[in-house]
Amino acid sequence: MNRARTALAALAASALVMTAPAGAAPASASPDSSDSESSIAGGGSAQRGREAVFTVTTSQETLDAHDGHLTVESPAFTKKLTLKAKRFREGKDAMLHTQVAGMVLCDVAPGTYPVELKDGGEDEPADTIELTVVAEMDPGNREFCESPRSYDEVADKTSETAPDDDEDEDEDGVSLGELAAVIAGTAALAAALASTATYLLTRRRRRRDEGEKTPEDAAP
């Protein structure tokens, strides 16, 4: 009896396999969670207190759909790296490419850390690679990490691999903060000129009321 039930179960399982739609994915398979064209490569290993360089690839469509920027983030970095559209260059594959350097923390423990590339405004990474922070440190790196100098002092902000500032910029490359400062300065100057003009006009009227001739009255 048990053998008969076993045979029937096997036959039913075979029937299910035979009637499954062609090309159907197994139940355990899950679709790709991201259709982004952005990717990141490089990194490998790095010492503490030193920069690790990465190559980032994306498309113009992706940048246009995500406020014109991407970010690179890792718990091993001193800060989040912002990549704006203006730094990317088109390659022969019609994709956009750039390189960016992330400064590795001096006090991070040696080990392997994720490096996440995110399309602007997205919580989930478009691509992730690993960075290995090694225990060894060159004398120069050790000296820097033991000194009171800040990371910004040693980072080369003029390098092509330097991350972009977080401030938003308009089409002419002027940040909103700089634009606000110019507007505020212009308004203050206009207010000062208006105050001076009002003072001079009031003073002239007072002198006329007192019977005193002003230079304008003396003019022919």
LUMZA-500058 format. One record per residue (C-alpha): residue number from 1; residue in one letter; z, y, x. Coordinates in pm, 1 decimal. Layout:
<rs>
<NUM,'A',<Z,Y,X>>,
...
</rs>
This chain:
<rs>
<1,'M',<0.0,0.0,0.0>>,
<2,'N',<93.7,241.8,279.7>>,
<3,'R',<-227.6,153.3,462.8>>,
<4,'A',<-429.9,237.8,150.2>>,
<5,'R',<-261.5,576.3,114.0>>,
<6,'T',<-326.1,652.2,479.7>>,
<7,'A',<-692.0,563.5,442.4>>,
<8,'L',<-725.8,783.4,132.4>>,
<9,'A',<-560.6,1078.8,312.3>>,
<10,'A',<-797.3,1042.5,605.3>>,
<11,'L',<-1095.5,1029.5,370.7>>,
<12,'A',<-980.6,1347.0,190.5>>,
<13,'A',<-938.2,1533.2,520.4>>,
<14,'S',<-1287.6,1432.6,627.4>>,
<15,'A',<-1427.9,1560.2,300.0>>,
<16,'L',<-1262.3,1898.5,348.9>>,
<17,'V',<-1408.6,1933.7,698.9>>,
<18,'M',<-1754.8,1836.4,575.7>>,
<19,'T',<-1747.2,2087.3,288.1>>,
<20,'A',<-1618.7,2381.8,495.1>>,
<21,'P',<-1872.5,2668.3,523.2>>,
<22,'A',<-2078.6,2660.8,840.6>>,
<23,'G',<-1952.2,2898.9,1104.2>>,
<24,'A',<-1615.2,2949.8,934.8>>,
<25,'A',<-1337.1,3046.1,1175.9>>,
<26,'P',<-1025.4,2829.4,1200.4>>,
<27,'A',<-729.6,2946.4,995.4>>,
<28,'S',<-535.2,3034.8,1309.4>>,
<29,'A',<-807.1,3266.3,1442.0>>,
<30,'S',<-754.9,3638.3,1388.7>>,
<31,'P',<-1017.2,3913.5,1403.4>>,
<32,'D',<-1022.0,4171.5,1680.5>>,
<33,'S',<-763.0,4436.1,1599.1>>,
<34,'S',<-969.1,4716.5,1752.1>>,
<35,'D',<-1335.5,4809.8,1731.2>>,
<36,'S',<-1297.1,5095.6,1979.9>>,
<37,'E',<-1552.9,5137.8,2256.3>>,
<38,'S',<-1288.0,5265.8,2497.5>>,
<39,'S',<-1175.4,5052.3,2792.1>>,
<40,'I',<-970.7,5087.4,3110.4>>,
<41,'A',<-995.9,4914.4,3448.0>>,
<42,'G',<-834.9,4933.6,3791.5>>,
<43,'G',<-472.0,4981.6,3876.9>>,
<44,'G',<-393.3,4650.4,4041.6>>,
<45,'S',<-77.9,4721.6,4240.2>>,
<46,'A',<94.9,5039.2,4355.5>>,
<47,'Q',<402.9,5155.6,4539.2>>,
<48,'R',<672.4,5368.7,4383.0>>,
<49,'G',<618.0,5740.1,4437.4>>,
<50,'R',<242.6,5692.0,4472.2>>,
<51,'E',<-52.7,5740.8,4238.9>>,
<52,'A',<-247.5,5452.6,4085.2>>,
<53,'V',<-611.8,5524.5,3995.3>>,
<54,'F',<-787.4,5390.7,3684.8>>,
<55,'T',<-1142.6,5403.1,3551.2>>,
<56,'V',<-1177.4,5485.8,3182.0>>,
<57,'T',<-1490.9,5424.1,2976.5>>,
<58,'T',<-1559.2,5547.5,2623.3>>,
<59,'S',<-1836.5,5682.7,2399.6>>,
<60,'Q',<-1913.6,6027.8,2264.7>>,
<61,'E',<-1870.2,5895.0,1911.9>>,
<62,'T',<-1516.7,5780.1,1994.6>>,
<63,'L',<-1423.5,6117.5,2144.7>>,
<64,'D',<-1569.2,6303.8,1846.7>>,
<65,'A',<-1368.4,6088.2,1608.4>>,
<66,'H',<-1038.7,6136.2,1796.9>>,
<67,'D',<-1004.8,6510.7,1859.9>>,
<68,'G',<-1201.3,6489.9,2185.0>>,
<69,'H',<-939.9,6319.5,2399.5>>,
<70,'L',<-784.0,5989.5,2508.3>>,
<71,'T',<-447.0,5911.3,2663.4>>,
<72,'V',<-324.6,5662.8,2924.5>>,
<73,'E',<39.7,5560.1,2896.3>>,
<74,'S',<274.5,5328.9,3085.7>>,
<75,'P',<652.4,5297.2,3123.7>>,
<76,'A',<585.3,5297.0,3499.5>>,
<77,'F',<435.1,5649.8,3493.8>>,
<78,'T',<611.0,5982.3,3525.3>>,
<79,'K',<422.2,6112.5,3220.0>>,
<80,'K',<147.4,6042.5,2968.1>>,
<81,'L',<-202.1,6110.2,3103.6>>,
<82,'T',<-436.3,6314.8,2885.1>>,
<83,'L',<-813.9,6283.4,2926.3>>,
<84,'K',<-1028.9,6548.9,2757.4>>,
<85,'A',<-1397.0,6519.8,2675.2>>,
<86,'K',<-1511.4,6773.9,2934.9>>,
<87,'R',<-1411.3,6549.7,3228.9>>,
<88,'F',<-1625.6,6251.9,3125.7>>,
<89,'R',<-1968.5,6190.5,3278.8>>,
<90,'E',<-2246.7,5986.4,3123.9>>,
<91,'G',<-2349.5,5672.4,3313.2>>,
<92,'K',<-2669.9,5472.0,3320.6>>,
<93,'D',<-2529.5,5256.4,3042.1>>,
<94,'A',<-2516.4,5563.5,2812.6>>,
<95,'M',<-2136.4,5535.9,2810.3>>,
<96,'L',<-1896.9,5805.8,2932.7>>,
<97,'H',<-1682.2,5743.1,3241.7>>,
<98,'T',<-1400.5,5913.0,3430.3>>,
<99,'Q',<-1116.9,5830.3,3669.1>>,
<100,'V',<-754.4,5930.5,3633.9>>,
<101,'A',<-446.9,5887.6,3852.7>>,
<102,'G',<-98.3,5813.6,3724.8>>,
<103,'M',<209.0,5881.9,3940.1>>,
<104,'V',<443.2,5582.5,3958.6>>,
<105,'L',<812.5,5657.6,3908.7>>,
<106,'C',<1037.7,5637.4,4212.1>>,
<107,'D',<1320.7,5473.4,4020.5>>,
<108,'V',<1118.9,5212.8,3832.0>>,
<109,'A',<1204.4,4850.9,3911.3>>,
<110,'P',<939.0,4644.3,4092.1>>,
<111,'G',<747.4,4429.3,3845.7>>,
<112,'T',<447.0,4425.0,3612.5>>,
<113,'Y',<399.6,4697.4,3351.1>>,
<114,'P',<141.2,4751.6,3075.6>>,
<115,'V',<-99.8,5043.5,3103.1>>,
<116,'E',<-233.7,5138.1,2759.6>>,
<117,'L',<-546.8,5337.4,2683.6>>,
<118,'K',<-530.0,5505.1,2343.0>>,
<119,'D',<-792.3,5694.6,2148.8>>,
<120,'G',<-651.2,6036.3,2062.1>>,
<121,'G',<-403.9,6023.5,1774.8>>,
<122,'E',<-392.2,5643.5,1755.3>>,
<123,'D',<-69.3,5444.7,1781.7>>,
<124,'E',<-230.7,5115.7,1880.1>>,
<125,'P',<-400.7,5090.7,2220.7>>,
<126,'A',<-776.4,5053.2,2242.5>>,
<127,'D',<-732.7,4855.7,2566.4>>,
<128,'T',<-445.9,4740.1,2786.8>>,
<129,'I',<-427.0,4625.6,3148.7>>,
<130,'E',<-138.3,4549.6,3383.4>>,
<131,'L',<-6.1,4742.6,3682.1>>,
<132,'T',<214.0,4569.6,3939.0>>,
<133,'V',<473.4,4791.2,4106.5>>,
<134,'V',<553.5,4635.6,4442.9>>,
<135,'A',<890.7,4641.3,4616.1>>,
<136,'E',<749.5,4759.8,4948.8>>,
<137,'M',<741.6,5132.3,5024.6>>,
<138,'D',<568.0,5316.8,5306.4>>,
<139,'P',<788.9,5558.3,5505.2>>,
<140,'G',<618.1,5858.8,5347.2>>,
<141,'N',<675.1,5729.7,4994.9>>,
<142,'R',<1035.9,5642.2,5070.1>>,
<143,'E',<1096.9,5988.5,5216.3>>,
<144,'F',<952.1,6156.1,4907.7>>,
<145,'C',<1152.3,5940.7,4667.4>>,
<146,'E',<1472.7,6018.7,4855.2>>,
<147,'S',<1403.3,6393.0,4860.5>>,
<148,'P',<1473.8,6645.8,4582.0>>,
<149,'R',<1103.0,6729.5,4549.6>>,
<150,'S',<947.6,6694.5,4205.3>>,
<151,'Y',<644.7,6485.7,4116.4>>,
<152,'D',<444.8,6799.5,4036.5>>,
<153,'E',<493.7,6923.2,4393.9>>,
<154,'V',<312.5,6626.8,4546.6>>,
<155,'A',<50.6,6568.3,4276.9>>,
<156,'D',<-292.7,6706.3,4363.7>>,
<157,'K',<-378.3,6900.7,4048.2>>,
<158,'T',<-720.0,6999.8,4187.5>>,
<159,'S',<-831.6,6639.0,4229.2>>,
<160,'E',<-1099.3,6497.7,3997.9>>,
<161,'T',<-852.2,6222.6,3908.5>>,
<162,'A',<-579.9,6465.4,3798.0>>,
<163,'P',<-492.7,6436.7,3426.2>>,
<164,'D',<-570.1,6728.0,3194.0>>,
<165,'D',<-310.6,6961.7,3048.8>>,
<166,'D',<-179.5,6873.9,2704.5>>,
<167,'E',<-252.3,7221.2,2564.4>>,
<168,'D',<-545.6,7248.4,2324.2>>,
<169,'E',<-842.8,7447.8,2444.5>>,
<170,'D',<-1121.3,7625.5,2261.4>>,
<171,'E',<-1490.6,7579.3,2338.4>>,
<172,'D',<-1483.2,7836.4,2620.9>>,
<173,'G',<-1200.2,7658.1,2798.7>>,
<174,'V',<-929.1,7910.6,2703.5>>,
<175,'S',<-607.3,7747.9,2590.8>>,
<176,'L',<-450.5,7851.6,2262.2>>,
<177,'G',<-142.5,7963.2,2452.4>>,
<178,'E',<-347.6,8195.9,2670.6>>,
<179,'L',<-533.6,8329.4,2366.5>>,
<180,'A',<-205.9,8398.9,2186.4>>,
<181,'A',<-75.8,8587.7,2491.4>>,
<182,'V',<-389.0,8806.5,2501.3>>,
<183,'I',<-361.1,8882.5,2129.6>>,
<184,'A',<7.2,8968.9,2161.6>>,
<185,'G',<-61.4,9195.6,2459.9>>,
<186,'T',<-342.5,9374.0,2276.9>>,
<187,'A',<-123.0,9430.6,1971.1>>,
<188,'A',<158.1,9571.5,2187.2>>,
<189,'L',<-82.6,9810.4,2360.9>>,
<190,'A',<-224.2,9927.7,2027.3>>,
<191,'A',<127.7,9989.5,1895.2>>,
<192,'A',<219.2,10189.6,2205.3>>,
<193,'L',<-92.5,10407.8,2178.8>>,
<194,'A',<-30.8,10468.9,1809.6>>,
<195,'S',<329.2,10570.8,1880.8>>,
<196,'T',<219.1,10812.3,2153.2>>,
<197,'A',<-45.4,10969.5,1928.4>>,
<198,'T',<208.8,11015.4,1647.5>>,
<199,'Y',<455.5,11180.6,1887.0>>,
<200,'L',<196.9,11426.7,2020.4>>,
<201,'L',<75.0,11517.4,1672.2>>,
<202,'T',<430.4,11576.5,1546.3>>,
<203,'R',<514.6,11789.0,1853.1>>,
<204,'R',<203.6,12001.7,1804.2>>,
<205,'R',<285.0,12067.4,1437.6>>,
<206,'R',<643.1,12162.7,1524.2>>,
<207,'R',<526.4,12416.0,1781.0>>,
<208,'R',<283.9,12568.2,1532.1>>,
<209,'D',<555.6,12589.8,1266.7>>,
<210,'E',<774.2,12780.4,1517.0>>,
<211,'G',<492.3,13026.8,1580.6>>,
<212,'E',<420.5,12903.4,1929.6>>,
<213,'K',<58.2,12882.5,2025.3>>,
<214,'T',<-66.8,12551.9,2150.2>>,
<215,'P',<-342.6,12506.4,2412.3>>,
<216,'E',<-578.0,12417.6,2126.3>>,
<217,'D',<-501.2,12749.1,1950.2>>,
<218,'A',<-568.9,12943.6,2270.7>>,
<219,'A',<-909.5,12785.4,2317.0>>,
<220,'P',<-1203.9,13013.6,2219.0>>,
</rs>
